[in-house]
Amino acid sequence: DAREGSPMLKRLVAPAVILVLVTAWLAAPSLSKEDAQAKRLAAAVRYIETNKTYTHAFLVQRGDQFVLERYFEGFDKDKLHPLQSATKSITSTLIGIAIDKGHIEGVQQPLHELLPKYDDLLTGKKRRITLEHVLTMTTGLEWRDWRTGPTGKSSFDDIENAADSIRYVLTRPLVTEPGAVFHYNTGSSHLLSAIIHHNTGMTTAAFAERHLFGPLGITAYQWPALCDGIHQGGWGMSMKPRDMLRFGQLMQGEGLWRKKRVVSKAWVDAATRRQVDAVGFEPNGYGYHWWIPRDYGTDVAAAMGYGGQDIFVLKALDTVVVFTGDTRYPAIRLAEPAKILKTYVLGR
């Protein structure tokens, strides 16, 4: 009897119910990859808004589609934001353009040929330093990016007061053989700016305006120079997060911007490929002033600045992600972009 809940009826009804539920589930439309990512990005915005991530901007571009643009803590699309060391990746790209245009022979060219004014300092083992050593931070020159030691001073304190900033960098002693090992060195980045300045007949900023910023449509930026007129090669630039995204798209597009060649594909490939192990920053590698992380499960090249001023180029996914943030919380800002990228953009 059905009212008694007979065992026979239960055996017949249960499989029927399961069949209906499974059929309905199979018939329901599944989320596309785009919809799934949209849900994750919405969750990322909620995460940023409800946690102390100290994020100022979060932008995502996939192919030609502007997927997300959000600002926090009083920032907006029109405010310039300091890039910190993400400046380095822009300066290295200008080196690639200078090579493309014949101002520089190539990455194997010795530094003493590129900066002949300082030939008296590039003697002994220093004479073996090449442009590639400068690009990969393997010059061997001593540099202190952080305030440590008995004086509590960094090399920034000295270079910003030097009458000749390049002479200051090149008079640093060798602590390792040129080409032997990676040593994070913003002095190397400043040498790149000097090479552009002395080999193109233009200041670094003017060269950037003509050959990089101009083609990308970047018109609002700040880029200070030191006492001797050399623009800061590894720090100090400010621009809009949208323009950071444009620069990332150029690299994602292998040097093309809107079907026009800005920098050679060969340069982009070399710059965003692991050239050396980033000793002290494992598991990262280092290209030509681009970080090459290993721990995202996909190919990534990153321009990264202190306090989470980051441009992530996700090659295989045709995606560029930009973060900016508050430099007063460096530990949090180092961790949060990586967390958001892995959890919400990549869904890992």
Residue frames relative to the residue before (quaternion, step in Angstrom):
aa qw qx qy qz dx dy dz
D 1.0000 0.0000 0.0000 0.0000 0.00 0.00 0.00
A 0.5055 -0.6794 0.4380 0.3016 3.58 -0.84 0.98
R 0.6553 0.5220 -0.3222 0.4408 3.56 1.03 -0.80
E 0.6565 0.4945 -0.3077 0.4794 3.55 1.19 -0.47
G 0.4037 -0.7149 0.4806 0.3082 3.62 1.27 -0.20
S 0.0324 0.8537 -0.5188 0.0325 3.57 0.85 0.97
P 0.5950 -0.5903 0.4101 0.3596 3.63 -1.03 0.72
M 0.6322 0.5464 -0.3422 0.4297 3.60 0.99 -0.83
L 0.6627 0.5034 -0.3056 0.4626 3.59 0.96 -0.94
K 0.6393 0.5349 -0.3281 0.4443 3.57 0.97 -0.86
R 0.6532 0.5193 -0.3153 0.4519 3.56 1.00 -0.83
L 0.6853 0.4750 -0.2831 0.4739 3.59 1.09 -0.63
V 0.6939 0.5009 -0.2802 0.4350 3.59 0.94 -0.93
A 0.6512 0.5626 -0.3371 0.3817 3.61 0.81 -0.97
P 0.6849 0.4551 -0.3124 0.4755 3.63 0.78 -0.86
A 0.6190 0.5527 -0.3452 0.4385 3.60 1.03 -0.69
V 0.6504 0.5108 -0.3095 0.4692 3.59 0.99 -0.89
I 0.6483 0.5184 -0.3152 0.4600 3.55 0.94 -0.91
L 0.6453 0.5332 -0.3156 0.4469 3.57 0.99 -0.90
V 0.6463 0.5176 -0.3135 0.4648 3.59 0.99 -0.85
L 0.6756 0.5013 -0.2985 0.4506 3.59 0.91 -0.93
V 0.6618 0.4986 -0.3050 0.4695 3.57 0.94 -0.89
T 0.6418 0.5256 -0.3210 0.4569 3.58 0.98 -0.86
A 0.6568 0.5077 -0.3064 0.4658 3.59 0.98 -0.86
W 0.6530 0.5186 -0.3155 0.4529 3.58 1.00 -0.85
L 0.6658 0.4997 -0.2984 0.4669 3.56 1.00 -0.86
A 0.6798 0.4959 -0.2865 0.4582 3.57 1.07 -0.73
A 0.5765 0.6023 -0.3846 0.3963 3.60 1.16 -0.54
P 0.4924 -0.6596 0.4692 0.3198 3.61 -0.96 0.78
S 0.3295 -0.7369 0.5539 0.2040 3.58 -0.89 0.93
L 0.5900 -0.5673 0.4323 0.3783 3.56 -1.23 0.47
S 0.4115 -0.6638 0.5588 0.2789 3.57 -1.01 0.79
K 0.6683 -0.4733 0.3678 0.4405 3.56 -1.26 0.23
E 0.6443 0.5307 -0.3157 0.4513 3.57 1.04 -0.83
D 0.6651 0.4915 -0.3056 0.4719 3.59 0.95 -0.87
A 0.6431 0.5200 -0.3244 0.4592 3.56 0.99 -0.82
Q 0.6614 0.4873 -0.3148 0.4754 3.57 0.97 -0.79
A 0.6155 0.5472 -0.3491 0.4470 3.59 1.02 -0.76
K 0.6501 0.5041 -0.3177 0.4716 3.59 0.98 -0.79
R 0.6561 0.5039 -0.3168 0.4639 3.58 0.99 -0.81
L 0.6653 0.5009 -0.3124 0.4570 3.59 0.97 -0.82
A 0.6087 0.5249 -0.3503 0.4808 3.59 1.09 -0.66
A 0.6456 0.5050 -0.3137 0.4794 3.57 1.04 -0.77
A 0.6152 0.5478 -0.3420 0.4522 3.58 1.09 -0.69
V 0.6436 0.5120 -0.3208 0.4699 3.57 0.97 -0.85
R 0.6439 0.5066 -0.3251 0.4722 3.60 0.96 -0.82
Y 0.6292 0.5377 -0.3306 0.4535 3.55 1.01 -0.81
I 0.6670 0.4978 -0.3006 0.4657 3.60 0.90 -0.93
E 0.6900 0.5001 -0.2788 0.4428 3.57 0.95 -0.91
T 0.7667 0.3745 -0.1907 0.4854 3.60 1.06 -0.65
N 0.7210 0.3550 -0.2421 0.5436 3.60 1.27 0.06
K 0.5128 -0.6427 0.4741 0.3149 3.57 -1.17 0.51
T 0.1125 0.8060 -0.5652 0.1351 3.55 0.29 1.30
Y 0.2816 -0.7957 0.4879 0.2227 3.60 1.29 -0.30
T 0.3005 0.7537 -0.5117 0.2824 3.55 1.07 0.85
H 0.2459 -0.7704 0.5722 0.1363 3.56 -1.05 0.82
A 0.7995 -0.0083 0.0273 0.6000 3.59 1.08 -0.72
F 0.0293 -0.7651 0.6431 -0.0119 3.54 -1.19 0.73
L 0.0703 0.8094 -0.5715 0.1155 3.57 -0.41 1.26
V 0.0557 -0.7856 0.6161 0.0114 3.56 -1.09 0.79
Q 0.0363 -0.7681 0.6393 -0.0030 3.55 -0.96 0.98
R 0.0523 -0.7782 0.6255 0.0178 3.58 -0.92 0.95
G 0.8048 -0.0535 -0.0207 0.5908 3.55 -0.41 1.24
D 0.7765 -0.2675 0.2284 0.5228 3.57 -0.75 -1.04
Q 0.5977 0.5984 -0.3440 0.4078 3.58 1.29 -0.05
F 0.3109 -0.7177 0.5984 0.1737 3.55 -0.87 1.06
V 0.1926 -0.8519 0.4807 0.0782 3.57 -0.06 1.32
L 0.8188 -0.0409 0.0871 0.5659 3.58 0.87 -0.91
E 0.0845 0.7541 -0.6494 0.0495 3.55 -1.13 0.77
R 0.1663 0.7867 -0.5740 0.1549 3.57 -0.39 1.24
Y 0.1596 -0.7756 0.6078 0.0596 3.52 -1.12 0.84
F 0.1461 -0.7970 0.5856 0.0235 3.54 -1.15 0.73
E 0.8368 0.2500 -0.1664 0.4579 3.54 -1.39 0.25
G 0.7605 -0.4284 0.2054 0.4426 3.56 0.91 0.94
F 0.5576 0.5918 -0.4066 0.4166 3.60 1.21 0.04
D 0.0619 -0.7825 0.6181 0.0430 3.56 -1.26 0.45
K 0.7464 -0.4521 0.2691 0.4074 3.55 -1.32 0.17
D 0.7042 0.4837 -0.2702 0.4440 3.59 1.14 -0.47
K 0.5941 0.5798 -0.3686 0.4184 3.60 1.23 -0.15
L 0.4129 -0.6772 0.5511 0.2591 3.54 -1.00 0.88
H 0.1312 -0.7861 0.6008 0.0627 3.55 -1.08 0.74
P 0.4887 -0.6572 0.4733 0.3243 3.63 -0.92 0.80
L 0.3552 -0.7553 0.5206 0.1797 3.56 -0.96 0.93
Q 0.2464 -0.7608 0.5473 0.2467 3.57 1.20 -0.51
S 0.8440 -0.1879 0.1163 0.4887 3.63 -0.90 -0.84
A 0.4518 0.6406 -0.4861 0.3862 3.61 1.17 0.11
T 0.4545 0.6698 -0.4283 0.4018 3.57 1.34 -0.23
K 0.5996 0.6128 -0.3542 0.3736 3.57 1.02 -0.85
S 0.6827 0.5005 -0.2975 0.4415 3.59 0.89 -0.90
I 0.6154 0.5218 -0.3432 0.4809 3.58 1.13 -0.57
T 0.6551 0.5105 -0.3161 0.4586 3.58 0.92 -0.88
S 0.6639 0.4993 -0.3211 0.4547 3.59 0.92 -0.81
T 0.6133 0.5394 -0.3496 0.4591 3.59 1.09 -0.64
L 0.6177 0.5324 -0.3396 0.4687 3.57 1.09 -0.66
I 0.5893 0.5421 -0.3643 0.4754 3.60 1.12 -0.60
G 0.6421 0.5258 -0.3218 0.4557 3.59 0.95 -0.85
I 0.6547 0.5004 -0.3059 0.4769 3.57 0.99 -0.85
A 0.6448 0.5222 -0.3204 0.4571 3.59 1.00 -0.81
I 0.6268 0.5048 -0.3314 0.4924 3.59 1.10 -0.66
D 0.6325 0.5407 -0.3280 0.4473 3.58 0.93 -0.90
K 0.7489 0.4114 -0.2119 0.4742 3.58 0.97 -0.87
G 0.5819 -0.6475 0.3459 0.3499 3.57 1.27 0.18
H 0.4431 0.6875 -0.4677 0.3350 3.60 1.20 0.19
I 0.7559 0.1987 -0.0905 0.6172 3.56 1.22 -0.65
E 0.5089 -0.6765 0.4368 0.3042 3.59 -0.94 0.84
G 0.7087 -0.3710 0.2945 0.5228 3.58 0.86 -0.92
V 0.7207 -0.4825 0.2886 0.4055 3.55 -1.28 0.18
Q 0.6483 0.5158 -0.3309 0.4518 3.62 1.16 -0.33
Q 0.4502 0.6910 -0.4585 0.3309 3.59 1.25 -0.02
P 0.4735 -0.6890 0.4644 0.2924 3.62 -0.84 0.92
L 0.5806 -0.6067 0.4236 0.3398 3.53 -1.10 0.73
H 0.6410 0.5427 -0.3458 0.4184 3.61 0.99 -0.71
E 0.6236 0.5079 -0.3456 0.4834 3.61 1.20 -0.40
L 0.6818 0.4926 -0.2784 0.4637 3.56 1.07 -0.73
L 0.7779 0.1861 -0.1030 0.5912 3.57 1.16 -0.60
P 0.0336 -0.8605 0.5081 0.0165 3.61 0.64 1.08
K 0.5392 0.6258 -0.3983 0.3988 3.57 1.18 -0.46
Y 0.7536 0.3540 -0.1794 0.5240 3.57 1.18 -0.61
D 0.2186 0.8202 -0.5013 0.1678 3.54 1.21 0.52
D 0.6225 0.5675 -0.3427 0.4159 3.59 1.07 -0.69
L 0.6818 0.4668 -0.2850 0.4858 3.59 1.19 -0.46
L 0.6935 0.4603 -0.2624 0.4881 3.58 1.17 -0.56
T 0.3123 0.7332 -0.5202 0.3072 3.50 0.52 1.29
G 0.7584 0.3459 -0.2591 0.4879 3.56 -1.27 0.19
K 0.8253 -0.1500 0.1378 0.5267 3.56 -0.96 -0.87
K 0.5808 0.5921 -0.3758 0.4133 3.60 1.12 -0.56
R 0.5851 0.5934 -0.3756 0.4055 3.58 1.17 -0.50
R 0.6296 0.5428 -0.3307 0.4468 3.60 1.23 -0.32
I 0.4870 0.6707 -0.4403 0.3451 3.61 1.24 -0.17
T 0.1443 -0.7893 0.5946 0.0519 3.56 -0.88 1.03
L 0.6777 -0.4512 0.3749 0.4434 3.54 -1.32 0.12
E 0.6335 0.5325 -0.3471 0.4411 3.61 0.97 -0.73
H 0.6115 0.5321 -0.3516 0.4683 3.60 1.04 -0.68
V 0.6440 0.5085 -0.3237 0.4712 3.58 1.01 -0.78
L 0.6760 0.5121 -0.2905 0.4432 3.59 0.92 -0.92
T 0.7526 0.3701 -0.1973 0.5077 3.59 1.05 -0.73
M 0.4157 -0.7268 0.4475 0.3142 3.59 1.31 0.13
T 0.4907 0.6282 -0.4527 0.3996 3.54 0.88 0.99
T 0.2530 0.7914 -0.5203 0.1975 3.61 1.10 0.62
G 0.4025 -0.7010 0.4860 0.3322 3.57 1.08 -0.72
L 0.5066 0.6632 -0.4225 0.3536 3.61 1.24 -0.14
E 0.5095 -0.6453 0.4842 0.2992 3.56 -1.06 0.81
W 0.1499 0.7637 -0.6176 0.1134 3.56 -1.08 0.82
R 0.1632 -0.7728 0.6078 0.0825 3.57 -1.07 0.79
D 0.1908 -0.8085 0.5495 0.0893 3.56 -0.31 1.25
W 0.7598 0.2992 -0.1748 0.5501 3.59 1.19 -0.41
R 0.5367 -0.6315 0.4571 0.3227 3.56 -1.14 0.61
T 0.2345 0.7553 -0.5691 0.2251 3.54 -0.26 1.31
G 0.6772 0.5186 -0.3526 0.3848 3.54 -1.32 0.00
P 0.7570 -0.4279 0.2593 0.4202 3.56 -1.32 0.10
T 0.7001 0.4611 -0.2833 0.4659 3.61 1.06 -0.63
G 0.3313 -0.7564 0.4975 0.2657 3.57 1.17 -0.49
K 0.5461 0.6110 -0.3907 0.4193 3.56 1.24 0.45
S 0.2770 -0.7124 0.6114 0.2047 3.53 -1.27 0.45
S 0.6593 -0.4986 0.3732 0.4212 3.54 -1.28 0.17
F 0.5404 0.6128 -0.4043 0.4111 3.60 1.19 -0.41
D 0.6232 0.5552 -0.3465 0.4282 3.57 0.98 -0.83
D 0.7094 0.4579 -0.2592 0.4689 3.56 1.00 -0.83
I 0.6952 0.4908 -0.3062 0.4267 3.59 0.79 -0.95
E 0.6550 0.5250 -0.3255 0.4352 3.59 1.03 -0.69
N 0.7152 0.3929 -0.2497 0.5213 3.58 1.26 -0.25
A 0.5021 0.6771 -0.4125 0.3452 3.57 1.29 -0.05
A 0.4815 -0.6570 0.4957 0.3013 3.57 -1.01 0.81
D 0.7667 0.1311 -0.0694 0.6246 3.58 1.15 -0.67
S 0.2828 -0.8165 0.4789 0.1552 3.56 -0.10 1.31
I 0.6544 0.5116 -0.3224 0.4540 3.61 1.04 -0.69
R 0.6146 0.5231 -0.3446 0.4794 3.57 1.02 -0.71
Y 0.6197 0.5415 -0.3499 0.4475 3.58 1.01 -0.74
V 0.6749 0.4916 -0.3050 0.4580 3.62 0.84 -0.94
L 0.7385 0.4533 -0.2444 0.4352 3.57 0.81 -1.01
T 0.6332 0.5107 -0.3512 0.4635 3.60 1.18 -0.24
R 0.4445 0.6647 -0.4800 0.3608 3.62 1.26 0.00
P 0.4928 -0.6652 0.4641 0.3150 3.60 -0.97 0.72
L 0.4956 -0.6076 0.5191 0.3403 3.55 -1.26 0.39
V 0.1689 -0.7851 0.5894 0.0874 3.56 -0.87 1.00
T 0.7563 0.0946 -0.1054 0.6387 3.58 1.33 -0.23
E 0.6356 -0.5046 0.4130 0.4133 3.56 -1.29 0.24
P 0.5495 -0.5940 0.4567 0.3696 3.63 -1.00 0.67
G 0.8165 0.2324 -0.2017 0.4884 3.55 -0.90 1.01
A 0.5467 0.6701 -0.3854 0.3218 3.60 1.22 -0.22
V 0.8264 -0.0659 0.1218 0.5457 3.58 0.76 -0.98
F 0.5288 -0.6139 0.4955 0.3129 3.56 -1.21 0.65
H 0.0826 0.7525 -0.6510 0.0565 3.54 -1.05 0.87
Y 0.4267 -0.7308 0.4615 0.2662 3.58 -0.40 1.23
N 0.0787 0.8329 -0.5139 0.1895 3.52 -0.46 1.27
T 0.2306 -0.7965 0.5466 0.1166 3.56 -0.19 1.26
G 0.5189 0.6188 -0.4142 0.4198 3.57 1.22 -0.31
S 0.6089 0.5456 -0.3468 0.4596 3.58 1.08 -0.70
S 0.6456 0.5233 -0.3157 0.4579 3.57 0.96 -0.86
H 0.6512 0.5033 -0.3188 0.4700 3.57 1.03 -0.75
L 0.5911 0.5555 -0.3658 0.4562 3.59 1.10 -0.60
L 0.6073 0.5556 -0.3543 0.4438 3.60 1.04 -0.72
S 0.6482 0.5062 -0.3181 0.4716 3.57 0.98 -0.83
A 0.6448 0.5173 -0.3197 0.4630 3.58 1.00 -0.81
I 0.6273 0.5379 -0.3372 0.4510 3.60 1.01 -0.79
I 0.6451 0.4963 -0.3199 0.4850 3.59 0.98 -0.81
H 0.6509 0.5421 -0.3011 0.4380 3.56 0.91 -1.00
H 0.7762 0.3845 -0.1880 0.4629 3.60 0.83 -0.99
N 0.7507 0.4081 -0.2218 0.4699 3.62 1.17 -0.30
T 0.7122 0.4375 -0.2668 0.4798 3.60 1.19 -0.18
G 0.4434 -0.6923 0.4577 0.3387 3.56 1.23 -0.31
M 0.6918 0.3969 -0.2594 0.5446 3.57 1.29 0.27
T 0.5343 -0.5538 0.4950 0.4035 3.56 -1.22 0.30
T 0.6486 -0.5245 0.3685 0.4104 3.55 -1.20 0.43
A 0.6640 0.5050 -0.3128 0.4542 3.59 0.94 -0.84
A 0.6534 0.5035 -0.3193 0.4664 3.60 0.97 -0.81
F 0.6303 0.5199 -0.3283 0.4740 3.59 1.03 -0.77
A 0.6437 0.5165 -0.3124 0.4703 3.59 1.03 -0.84
E 0.6452 0.5289 -0.3300 0.4418 3.59 0.92 -0.85
R 0.7116 0.4635 -0.2661 0.4561 3.57 0.91 -0.88
H 0.8402 0.2817 -0.0918 0.4541 3.56 0.78 -1.01
L 0.7706 0.2841 -0.1837 0.5402 3.62 1.20 -0.24
F 0.7413 0.3988 -0.2419 0.4826 3.57 0.56 -1.10
G 0.6353 0.5446 -0.3322 0.4353 3.58 0.94 -0.84
P 0.6991 0.4598 -0.2878 0.4659 3.62 0.72 -0.97
L 0.7021 0.4535 -0.2741 0.4757 3.62 1.05 -0.68
G 0.4748 -0.6848 0.4367 0.3389 3.60 1.23 -0.19
I 0.4226 0.6823 -0.4805 0.3536 3.57 1.17 0.56
T 0.0191 -0.8407 0.5393 -0.0437 3.56 -0.40 1.23
A 0.7368 0.3506 -0.2078 0.5395 3.59 1.16 -0.50
Y 0.3295 0.7112 -0.5677 0.2516 3.55 -0.58 1.16
Q 0.2096 -0.7275 0.6287 0.1775 3.55 -1.33 0.16
W 0.0688 0.7884 -0.6072 0.0711 3.56 -0.94 0.89
P 0.1908 -0.8298 0.5145 0.1019 3.60 -0.02 1.24
A 0.2943 -0.7143 0.6066 0.1879 3.52 -1.31 0.49
L 0.5031 -0.6287 0.4972 0.3233 3.56 -1.28 0.36
C 0.7947 -0.3549 0.2038 0.4483 3.57 -1.32 0.03
D 0.7297 0.4311 -0.2341 0.4763 3.59 1.07 -0.73
G 0.6142 -0.6002 0.3321 0.3902 3.58 1.25 0.23
I 0.5282 0.6049 -0.4261 0.4166 3.60 1.26 0.07
H 0.4068 -0.7189 0.5059 0.2486 3.60 -0.72 1.03
Q 0.5732 -0.6313 0.4101 0.3237 3.53 -1.03 0.88
G 0.3127 -0.8204 0.4516 0.1589 3.54 -0.28 1.26
G 0.8158 0.2945 -0.1263 0.4814 3.57 1.07 -0.62
W 0.7876 0.1507 -0.0862 0.5912 3.58 1.23 0.06
G 0.6914 0.5601 -0.3205 0.3248 3.55 -1.31 0.06
M 0.5935 0.5801 -0.3889 0.3999 3.62 1.12 -0.39
S 0.0939 -0.7564 0.6431 0.0738 3.55 -1.23 0.62
M 0.1420 0.7694 -0.6173 0.0828 3.56 -1.10 0.75
K 0.6364 -0.5187 0.4009 0.4065 3.54 -1.29 0.10
P 0.5825 -0.5863 0.4252 0.3689 3.60 -1.05 0.67
R 0.6026 0.5551 -0.3634 0.4435 3.61 1.04 -0.66
D 0.6809 0.4725 -0.2909 0.4779 3.57 1.04 -0.75
M 0.5517 0.5573 -0.3853 0.4864 3.56 1.20 -0.45
L 0.6448 0.5227 -0.3078 0.4651 3.56 1.03 -0.86
R 0.6252 0.5372 -0.3387 0.4536 3.59 0.98 -0.79
F 0.6501 0.5098 -0.3145 0.4676 3.54 0.95 -0.88
G 0.6399 0.5159 -0.3180 0.4725 3.59 0.99 -0.79
Q 0.6424 0.5219 -0.3194 0.4615 3.59 1.02 -0.79
L 0.5973 0.5573 -0.3612 0.4496 3.58 1.06 -0.70
M 0.6889 0.4601 -0.2807 0.4847 3.57 0.93 -0.89
Q 0.6186 0.5290 -0.3391 0.4716 3.59 1.05 -0.73
G 0.7094 0.4432 -0.2378 0.4937 3.57 1.09 -0.76
E 0.4741 -0.7135 0.4078 0.3160 3.57 1.28 0.41
G 0.7725 -0.3811 0.1764 0.4763 3.55 0.99 0.92
L 0.6093 0.5242 -0.3593 0.4741 3.57 1.28 0.03
W 0.0457 -0.7627 0.6438 0.0415 3.54 -1.11 0.73
R 0.8247 -0.1304 0.0208 0.5499 3.53 -0.50 1.28
K 0.7096 -0.5002 0.2118 0.4488 3.51 0.95 1.16
K 0.6210 0.4947 -0.3663 0.4853 3.61 1.22 0.29
R 0.4458 -0.7112 0.4858 0.2438 3.55 -0.93 0.97
V 0.1363 -0.7869 0.5998 0.0499 3.58 -0.78 1.09
V 0.7697 -0.0352 0.0496 0.6355 3.57 1.00 -0.88
S 0.5956 -0.6270 0.3658 0.3440 3.57 -1.01 0.75
K 0.5827 -0.5721 0.4523 0.3585 3.54 -1.20 0.62
A 0.6136 0.5607 -0.3502 0.4319 3.58 1.01 -0.80
W 0.6582 0.4991 -0.3182 0.4652 3.57 0.99 -0.79
V 0.6567 0.5083 -0.3190 0.4567 3.59 0.85 -0.92
D 0.6419 0.5281 -0.3269 0.4498 3.58 0.93 -0.87
A 0.6994 0.4649 -0.2734 0.4690 3.58 0.88 -0.94
A 0.6705 0.5243 -0.3019 0.4293 3.58 0.94 -0.92
T 0.7712 0.3455 -0.1738 0.5057 3.57 0.99 -0.83
R 0.5562 0.5527 -0.4046 0.4707 3.56 1.23 0.51
R 0.5668 -0.5991 0.4416 0.3532 3.58 -1.07 0.73
Q 0.1250 -0.8041 0.5805 0.0304 3.56 -0.62 1.19
V 0.7907 0.0174 0.0242 0.6115 3.58 1.07 -0.79
D 0.5274 -0.5693 0.5082 0.3736 3.54 -1.31 0.23
A 0.3596 -0.7291 0.5421 0.2129 3.58 -0.91 0.92
V 0.1920 -0.8229 0.5278 0.0861 3.55 0.27 1.31
G 0.7719 0.2740 -0.2443 0.5190 3.54 -0.78 1.10
F 0.7487 0.3012 -0.1768 0.5635 3.57 1.28 -0.25
E 0.1950 0.8095 -0.5285 0.1652 3.58 1.13 0.63
P 0.5992 -0.1360 -0.7838 -0.0898 1.60 -2.20 1.26
N 0.3499 0.7682 -0.4815 0.2357 3.59 1.17 0.40
G 0.2385 -0.6895 0.6539 0.2005 3.47 -1.36 0.43
Y 0.2946 -0.7415 0.5707 0.1945 3.55 -1.28 0.02
G 0.2566 -0.7499 0.5936 0.1394 3.53 -1.01 0.91
Y 0.7102 -0.3198 0.2982 0.5518 3.56 -0.82 -1.02
H 0.7889 -0.2780 0.1066 0.5376 3.54 0.29 1.36
W 0.5796 0.4673 -0.4162 0.5220 3.53 1.11 0.88
W 0.3846 -0.6916 0.5599 0.2456 3.57 -1.03 0.81
I 0.1476 -0.7725 0.6138 0.0689 3.56 -1.07 0.82
P 0.1430 -0.8237 0.5441 0.0705 3.62 0.06 1.27
R 0.3464 -0.7474 0.5364 0.1836 3.53 -1.22 0.59
D 0.7248 0.5343 -0.2185 0.3761 3.55 1.14 -0.61
Y 0.5315 0.6335 -0.4161 0.3781 3.62 1.11 0.57
G 0.4782 -0.6922 0.4302 0.3273 3.59 1.22 -0.13
T 0.7470 0.2057 -0.1734 0.6080 3.58 1.28 0.26
D 0.6212 -0.5488 0.3934 0.3977 3.59 -1.21 0.38
V 0.0357 0.7924 -0.6039 0.0784 3.55 -0.76 1.12
A 0.0508 -0.7237 0.6854 0.0631 3.53 -1.19 0.72
A 0.0689 -0.8415 0.5353 -0.0221 3.58 -0.77 0.99
A 0.2192 -0.6834 0.6799 0.1505 3.49 -1.17 0.83
M 0.0023 0.8439 -0.5320 0.0695 3.58 -0.46 1.19
G 0.0870 -0.8037 0.5883 0.0178 3.54 -0.95 0.96
Y 0.6863 -0.4953 0.3562 0.3959 3.54 -1.22 0.60
G 0.8126 0.2308 -0.1865 0.5017 3.56 -0.88 0.94
G 0.6229 -0.6030 0.3351 0.3689 3.57 1.19 0.49
Q 0.3521 0.6662 -0.5607 0.3432 3.56 0.86 1.04
D 0.1454 0.8624 -0.4460 0.1903 3.54 0.31 1.32
I 0.0968 -0.7290 0.6737 0.0727 3.52 -1.24 0.73
F 0.0890 -0.7989 0.5945 0.0178 3.57 -0.54 1.19
V 0.1357 -0.7672 0.6246 0.0537 3.56 -0.80 1.08
L 0.1253 -0.7995 0.5870 0.0227 3.57 -0.45 1.29
K 0.3046 -0.8378 0.4189 0.1726 3.52 0.24 1.35
A 0.7443 0.4339 -0.2419 0.4463 3.56 0.65 -1.13
L 0.7145 0.4465 -0.2426 0.4810 3.59 1.18 -0.53
D 0.3656 -0.7524 0.4774 0.2690 3.60 1.30 0.05
T 0.5290 0.6302 -0.3760 0.4261 3.55 1.06 0.83
V 0.1028 -0.7584 0.6411 0.0575 3.55 -1.15 0.76
V 0.0845 -0.7914 0.6054 0.0063 3.55 -0.93 0.98
V 0.1094 -0.7932 0.5984 0.0264 3.58 -0.94 0.96
F 0.0324 -0.7570 0.6523 0.0194 3.52 -1.12 0.82
T 0.0103 0.7241 -0.6848 -0.0810 3.52 -1.32 0.47
G 0.0180 0.8291 -0.5572 0.0428 3.55 -1.17 0.51
D 0.6957 -0.4936 0.3682 0.3698 3.50 -1.43 0.04
T 0.3581 -0.7733 0.4881 0.1884 3.58 -0.56 1.17
R 0.5471 0.6268 -0.4069 0.3773 3.62 1.20 -0.18
Y 0.7464 0.3166 -0.1880 0.5544 3.59 1.25 -0.27
P 0.0509 -0.8761 0.4777 0.0420 3.60 0.71 1.07
A 0.6504 0.5205 -0.3419 0.4350 3.63 0.93 -0.76
I 0.6624 0.4871 -0.2974 0.4852 3.56 0.96 -0.88
R 0.6942 0.4855 -0.2828 0.4499 3.56 0.91 -0.91
L 0.5884 0.5431 -0.3751 0.4671 3.58 1.18 -0.40
A 0.7262 0.4593 -0.2401 0.4517 3.57 0.95 -0.93
E 0.6834 0.5594 -0.3127 0.3496 3.60 0.82 -0.95
P 0.6544 0.4899 -0.3590 0.4504 3.67 0.79 -0.75
A 0.6393 0.5197 -0.3304 0.4604 3.60 0.98 -0.79
K 0.6567 0.5119 -0.3075 0.4606 3.56 0.96 -0.86
I 0.6791 0.4840 -0.2915 0.4687 3.58 0.86 -0.95
L 0.6423 0.5272 -0.3281 0.4493 3.57 0.97 -0.83
K 0.6983 0.4690 -0.2789 0.4632 3.58 0.82 -0.97
T 0.7528 0.4415 -0.2294 0.4309 3.57 0.71 -1.12
Y 0.8273 0.2966 -0.1126 0.4636 3.55 0.73 -1.08
V 0.7047 0.4203 -0.2825 0.4969 3.61 1.00 -0.68
L 0.7697 0.3327 -0.1748 0.5160 3.55 0.86 -0.98
G 0.3041 -0.7885 0.4869 0.2205 3.59 1.19 -0.44
R 0.4001 0.7266 -0.4635 0.3117 3.56 1.01 0.87
